Structures are given as C-alpha cells and as structure tokens.
Amino acid sequence: MGKQNPTVCELCKREGVKTTLHHLIPKEKGGTFLPTAYLCIPCHKQIHTLFTNTELIVLGITSIEALRQNEKMRKFLKWIRKQPGSKIPRTRKSGY
C-alpha cells in the first residue's frame, strides 16, 4: 500500500483536509523530479485557476512562501483559512 497523503495543507495550514500533490515547478516546465507540496484541494485548484504554468514560472511563484506572498493568493488564503476542512468551495477566478 502506498504512502497516504497528509491531512494538513502546506499552504493554508488547515487541518483535517484531503490533500493533493502540487509540483512547485510544473511538470511540463521540467519540475517532474523537483520539490512538491501537499495542498488541500481548494488551494491547489485556486493556484491553477489564477495562474497558467508559464505564469507560475515567469512570476517566480514556485515555492510555498512565494505563493503565500502573492497578492491574489494572499486574499484567497485569508478567506480559505476561515473555512472548515470538510468544505470544498467552488473555485472562482475573481472575488477573493
């Protein structure tokens, strides 16, 4: 049996969440074997809703700290931290 995903999001720090593996440098940009992070589904979806893989590289948003400092993600993170871990909200491009 494989390793189970952690239940704490490395980005928003919410506990008791389902996590998915996020490649900090997109696989299509050479990140297949580079650092990854376990993110809750809402955080992971929001990253890919706000940014293309090219934008993640060009804007230098390739670390947890860089994601936390990005203005668009900061607004989202402030909101998502208040949501229960069991909730998977609909992802929207604006409004955060």
C-alpha positions in Angstrom: 0.0 0.0 0.0 1.3 3.5 -0.9 2.1 6.4 1.4 -1.0 8.2 2.5 -1.3 12.0 1.8 -1.0 14.2 4.9 -4.2 15.9 6.2 -2.7 19.3 6.7 -2.3 21.7 3.7 1.2 23.1 3.5 -0.1 26.4 2.0 -3.1 27.4 4.1 -2.2 25.2 7.1 -5.8 24.0 7.6 -6.0 20.6 9.3 -8.2 17.6 8.5 -8.3 18.2 4.8 -7.8 16.0 1.8 -4.5 16.9 0.1 -3.2 16.5 -3.4 0.4 16.7 -4.6 1.4 20.0 -6.3 4.6 20.3 -8.3 6.0 23.7 -7.2 7.6 23.9 -10.7 5.1 22.5 -13.2 6.0 19.1 -14.6 5.6 20.5 -18.2 8.3 23.1 -17.2 10.8 20.5 -16.0 9.5 20.0 -12.5 8.7 16.3 -12.6 11.5 15.4 -10.1 11.7 18.8 -8.3 10.1 19.8 -5.0 6.4 19.2 -4.4 3.9 20.2 -1.7 0.8 18.6 -0.4 -2.1 21.1 -0.8 -5.8 21.0 0.1 -8.0 20.7 -3.0 -9.2 24.4 -2.8 -5.7 25.8 -2.6 -4.5 23.6 -5.4 -7.4 24.5 -7.6 -7.1 28.2 -6.9 -3.4 28.2 -8.0 -4.3 26.6 -11.3 -7.3 28.9 -11.7 -5.3 32.1 -11.2 -2.1 31.2 -13.0 -1.0 29.2 -16.0 2.0 27.0 -15.7 4.0 29.6 -17.6 2.9 32.4 -15.3 4.0 30.4 -12.3 7.5 30.2 -13.7 7.7 33.8 -15.1 6.3 35.3 -11.9 8.5 33.2 -9.7 5.7 31.6 -7.8 7.5 28.3 -7.4 7.6 27.9 -3.6 5.1 27.9 -0.7 6.5 31.2 0.5 6.1 32.8 -2.9 2.6 31.6 -3.2 1.8 33.0 0.3 3.2 36.4 -0.7 1.4 36.7 -4.0 -1.4 39.3 -3.7 -4.0 37.2 -5.4 -3.2 34.1 -3.3 -3.0 36.2 -0.1 -6.6 37.2 -0.5 -7.7 33.7 -1.1 -5.7 32.3 1.8 -7.2 34.8 4.2 -10.6 33.6 3.2 -9.9 29.8 3.0 -8.4 29.7 6.4 -11.8 30.5 7.8 -13.5 27.6 6.0 -14.0 24.2 7.6 -11.6 21.5 6.3 -14.6 19.4 5.1 -15.7 22.2 2.7 -14.5 22.2 -0.9 -15.7 25.6 -2.2 -16.3 26.3 -5.9 -13.2 27.9 -7.4 -13.6 31.3 -9.0 -11.2 33.5 -10.9 -12.1 36.7 -9.1 -13.8 37.8 -6.0 -11.1 37.0 -3.4 
